């Protein structure tokens, strides 16, 4: 399979050597490398949707059907708000690990309530807590 000529993109080549997304960006903005985000960097936007308290920090932005906060980060990609919070406050998330809530509140983004674990760890935690 021939992939998009834009560095880091693994999508199939469609038009002018680019995937459909990068070609459309080229048509709209002239530069397919340009990351268009008129609302500012994710770290800045993150705080617009956080309601801090002494316990959980409630995400007031978009929530998915399971109650987890979502934030647009780049290239129209959404990321879980608790993952964004973890990265901002504690650093990168290693491959194969997930961010778990110790408070069992999916809308919480308090970094003190977020820990790394595996899917197995998360399942064990759910079973132990009767969820």
N, C-alpha and C positions, 0 to 999 in steps of 0.2 A: 504494500500500500504506500502511495506517495503522500506525504504529509505536508501541511501548510508550511510555507517558507518563513513564517514569522517565528523567530527563535523562542523555544519553549512550548510552542503549540503543537500538539500531537493529533489534531483533528485532520481528517482527510482533505486533500487539496481539492478545490472546486473551481475557482475562477482566478486567472492571473497568478496562479501559484499559491493562492491563499484559500483558507477555509471560508465558509459562508460568512461567519461572524467578522473576520478580519476584512473581507472584501466589502461588506456592508459598512464597516467603520471607515474604510478608505473612501467609499462613495460619499459618506456624510461629512467627514472631517479632513480628508486628504492625507492623513497619516495613520496607517493601521497600527502603529506602535503607541499612539496616543491613548492613554487611559482617561476616558471622559468621565468625570465625577464632579458635577457642579455643586455638590453639597459639602465638599471638603473631605479631608482624610477620615477614615473610619474611627480612629482614636478620638478625634474631635467630636464627631457625630454621636459616638457612644454615650457621652455624658449628657446629651440632650434627652436621653430616654431612660435615665437612671434616677430612681427615687430612693435616696439613702435613708436608712434608719439604723438603730443600734444593733439590729439583727440582720435580716435579709435585706439586700438592696434589690428592690423590685424593678424589673424591666417594664417600662411603660410603652414601649414601641410595639411593633408587630409581633404577635404570638402565633405560632403554628397550631395545628389541631391538638397537639399534645401539651400545649402550654409553654413551650420553649420559645424564648425570644430569638428573633432573627434580625440581622443587620446586613445591609448591602456593603460589600467590601471592595470589590473590583470587578470590572468586566461583567456587570450584571449578575455577579455571583453573590449568593447569600451565605452567611455563616452564622452559626448559633452564637447568640450574645454571650453566653457563659464561656464559650471558647475564646471569643474576642477578649473578654475580661481576663481570663487566665493568661493569655499571651501578653496582654498589656502589663499585668502586675507580676507575673511569675516567670515568663519566658516561653520558649517554644514548646510545642507538644510533640514528643518523639513519635515516630511512625509506629503504629500498632497500639498506641494508648489512647484512651478517651478521657474526657473531663467529667468527673462524677460530682454530684451534689451531696454533701454530708447532711444538708438540711432537708432533703427530699422535696424542695420547692423548685420546679422546673423554670420558673420565671426569675429566680434569684441569680444575681451576677456578682455577689460579694466574694472577692477572691479568698477570703478566709473560709468560705464554705465550699470551695472547689478543690478537688484533689485528682491526681492522675490515677488511672487504673486500667485494667483490661476489661474486655466485655465479660469475661468470666467473673472478675471481681465485682462488676456491676450486678450481674445476675445473682451472685452470692449475697450481696448487700440487699437486693430486693427481696430475696427469699427470707433472709434473717429478719427483715422488717415487716414481713407479711404483705408485701405489695405484689 
